[in-house]
């Protein structure tokens, strides 16, 4: 039997970090929707299924030393790379397993605990129906009462027009046995040719233009895993909710935080249609039809316990909010999943001014003079919008720990890896019990500081960063023109390094990432 079961495994997945999988954010989703979260102070048990390159598991384990983390993947290349990272960072609270969903579901992996969190990103609609059943069985067997599940997946109806394109890519690959990225590149060329020849399917689906371009220019490590699985099948929310109901799970909310406020993206008539539906699953499905949703980030609870409004306000009040960019760079024109909205300056500016001084809990922000008369949920909504636009980040009460050594070790590993590639664009942030995005240049600056350069010695840092980039064959650009000489590359690089030193480094120190 082929161990891949139709899953493209001959090239590795991308090395992405997904903040939605963090315990703090999952707790926040639950509390935002009125459900009791998981206590984090005394430790917790966490499992990621199908961890890919393992970056999320490594970062979360390093940022949450009080947690006990497990992660499983059936691809030995993924497991080997993730273990190498964990070993270099000496993460004693992370166990990485090479195991199939079937072996996990049947209890063949010894000594697994009951978990407070089980997460899986993108996997559910990439695997066979049998493996979906194994995932549900694993959750049924190992999730604690009150535990939280995060499952993101390709969703309908947003993928409806793309199904024939994906089928064409898979069928082409079946008939041209090569490595997956080679198959994808050739199939992409065929698709472009058919589009040029005005094949009826492409002419009738004008929305395919962006996907055709992505097939030509996108990262093949992402595209192979997005399109080239034989059992790939987008699902409606109702399908996933029904599957997980077999493990006694109830839908709690959306990890795409602004989508928990449907009145922001549905007018009164559409909202009334959604609310007229008799079941939660059908209400969510109706929202997806209105938005033409193509990807969902669902949060479920086993044994959902409703909080009273007073308890919910107290619970949300314990959340701490941090600014993640300089105050003068924060924008009140918010780009959200459903479009652009303009934040009200009278509400947002007092919050931003307070956060510019120091991190604040939502309870503290509620007491600001301009906000004291606002409804209780207003501060939580402001936090949601700032987090969704990556201008702020939150952490849950009890998630922060005094021991930051593991996070600093992992960041040194990540910065060192930046000397060889730009794959790992993240830093572990203990203050957030999560991670924060860092560019390739940011990580090279971090590495320069770790190897002896002083933050005030911009010229030396620029020289070290350029040396690492030159060794990788990476050159700066002036518009569309590639800069060739050392002197011109150093001149182009200098303002970017200076920006990292003056703006990012102080933020890293505040977040205890450096």
HUURJO-V851056 format. One record per pair of residues at least 6 apart in sequence whose ideal C-beta (glycine too) atoms are under 7 Angstrom apart, sorted by the first residue. I is the first residue (numbers start at 1). J is the second residue. If there is no record, write none. Layout:
i = [I:I]
j = [J:J]
This chain:
i = [5:5:6:6:6:6:7:7:7:8:8:8:8:8:9:10:10:11:11:11:11:11:12:12:12:12:13:13:13:13:14:14:14:14:15:15:15:15:16:17:17:17:17:17:18:18:19:19:19:20:20:20:21:21:21:21:21:21:22:22:22:23:23:23:23:23:23:23:23:23:23:24:24:24:24:24:24:25:26:26:26:26:27:27:27:28:28:28:29:29:29:29:30:30:30:30:30:30:31:31:31:31:32:32:32:33:33:33:34:34:34:35:35:35:35:35:35:36:36:36:37:38:38:38:38:38:38:39:40:40:40:41:43:43:43:44:44:44:45:45:45:45:45:46:46:46:46:46:47:47:47:47:48:48:48:48:48:49:49:49:49:49:49:50:50:50:51:51:51:51:51:51:52:52:53:53:53:54:54:54:54:54:54:55:55:57:57:57:57:58:58:58:58:58:58:58:59:59:59:59:60:61:61:61:61:61:62:62:62:62:62:62:63:63:63:63:63:63:63:64:64:65:65:65:65:66:67:68:68:69:69:70:70:70:71:71:72:72:72:73:73:74:74:74:76:79:79:82:83:85:86:86:88:89:89:89:89:90:91:97:99:101:101:101:101:102:103:104:105:105:105:105:107:112:114:114:115:115:115:115:116:116:116:117:117:118:118:118:118:119:120:120:121:122:122:124:124:124:124:124:125:125:125:125:125:125:126:126:127:128:132:136:136:136:136:139:139:140:140:143:143:143:145:145:146:146:146:147:148:148:149:149:149:150:150:151:151:152:152:152:153:153:153:154:154:154:155:155:155:155:155:155:155:155:155:156:156:156:157:157:157:158:158:158:159:159:161:161:162:164:165:165:165:166:166:168:169:169:169:170:170:172:172:172:173:173:173:176:176:180:180:181:181:184:184:184:184:188:188:191:191:192:192:194:195:195:202:214:215:236:237:237:237:237:237:237:238:238:238:240:241:241:244:247:248:248:249:249:249:250:250:250:251:251:251:251:252:252:252:252:253:253:254:254:254:254:255:255:256:256:257:257:257:258:258:258:258:258:258:259:261:262:262:262:263:264:265:265:266:266:270:273:274:274:274:277:277:291:307:313:316:316:317:317:317:317:318:318:318:319:319:319:319:319:320:320:320:320:321:321:321:321:321:321:321:322:322:322:322:322:322:322:323:323:323:323:324:324:324:324:324:324:325:326:327:327:330:330:332:332:332:332:333:333:334:334:334:334:334:335:336:343:346:347:347:347:348:350:350:350:351:351:354:354:354:355:362:362:362:365:365:366:371:371:383:383:386:387:387:393:393:393:395:395:395:399:400:400:401:404:404:407:407:407:410:411:411:411:411:412:414:414:414:414:415:415:415:415:416:417:418:418:418:418:418:419:419:422:425:425:425:425:426:426:426:427:427:427:427:427:428:428:429:429:429:429:429:430:431:431:432:436:436:441:441:441:441:442:442:444:444:445:445:445:445:445:446:448:448:448:449:453:453:453:455:455:458:458:458:461:461:462:462:462:462:465:465:466:466:466:475:475:475:475:476:476:476:476:477:478:483:483:505:508]
j = [128:131:128:229:230:231:126:127:229:180:224:225:228:229:75:179:180:179:180:181:221:224:53:77:78:221:52:53:221:225:53:219:221:222:53:55:423:424:55:55:56:59:426:435:56:121:25:434:435:150:255:297:48:56:60:119:121:150:60:433:434:38:40:44:46:64:67:117:396:399:433:394:395:396:399:433:434:255:117:148:150:299:37:38:396:319:394:396:252:253:255:299:37:148:252:253:299:301:37:312:315:316:253:260:380:252:253:260:306:307:312:252:301:304:305:306:307:146:305:307:315:44:116:117:146:147:148:398:396:398:399:398:66:67:68:67:116:117:68:113:114:115:116:67:69:115:116:117:70:71:115:118:56:57:71:119:120:72:101:118:120:123:135:73:120:123:57:71:72:73:78:82:73:78:78:81:82:71:78:81:82:85:96:424:426:69:71:82:94:82:85:86:89:91:94:410:410:426:428:435:69:67:69:91:93:94:89:91:406:407:410:428:407:428:429:430:433:434:435:399:433:93:401:403:406:401:93:93:113:93:94:95:97:112:96:97:97:99:104:79:98:98:99:100:98:96:98:96:96:413:94:96:413:406:409:410:413:409:406:109:109:131:134:135:138:134:109:138:134:137:138:141:141:142:142:144:142:143:144:147:144:147:148:147:148:139:143:147:149:150:135:151:152:152:153:132:135:151:153:240:153:154:232:233:234:235:229:232:231:231:243:243:244:246:247:149:247:246:247:149:247:302:302:303:302:303:305:302:299:301:244:249:300:255:299:240:298:295:296:297:235:240:296:234:294:295:234:235:236:237:288:293:294:295:296:234:235:236:288:289:292:292:293:294:234:294:205:207:211:201:191:208:211:227:232:191:187:227:228:228:230:183:187:190:183:187:228:183:186:224:228:220:224:220:223:224:228:215:216:212:215:212:216:202:202:212:208:223:223:285:281:284:285:288:296:298:281:282:285:298:251:281:300:302:302:303:300:301:302:300:301:304:280:284:298:300:299:300:301:304:260:299:260:297:298:299:297:299:297:337:384:387:388:264:336:337:384:385:388:337:381:271:274:287:271:338:291:338:274:290:290:286:283:286:287:283:286:338:315:376:362:380:361:362:363:366:361:363:397:361:362:394:396:397:359:361:394:395:355:359:360:362:383:392:394:355:359:392:393:431:432:511:355:356:391:392:390:391:392:393:436:507:391:503:352:356:352:391:342:343:345:348:340:342:340:341:343:385:389:389:388:385:370:371:378:382:382:368:370:371:365:382:360:365:368:392:379:380:383:371:379:379:378:379:392:394:392:393:394:432:434:436:431:432:433:433:431:433:430:430:512:428:430:513:428:427:428:446:513:450:424:426:427:443:443:446:447:450:447:424:424:440:443:444:447:447:468:440:437:438:439:440:435:437:438:435:436:438:508:513:435:513:435:436:511:512:513:512:511:512:511:511:513:465:496:497:500:500:504:465:468:461:465:497:500:501:514:461:464:465:455:460:461:464:501:505:497:498:501:497:501:490:493:494:497:493:497:489:490:493:482:483:484:489:483:489:492:493:483:492:489:492:514:514]
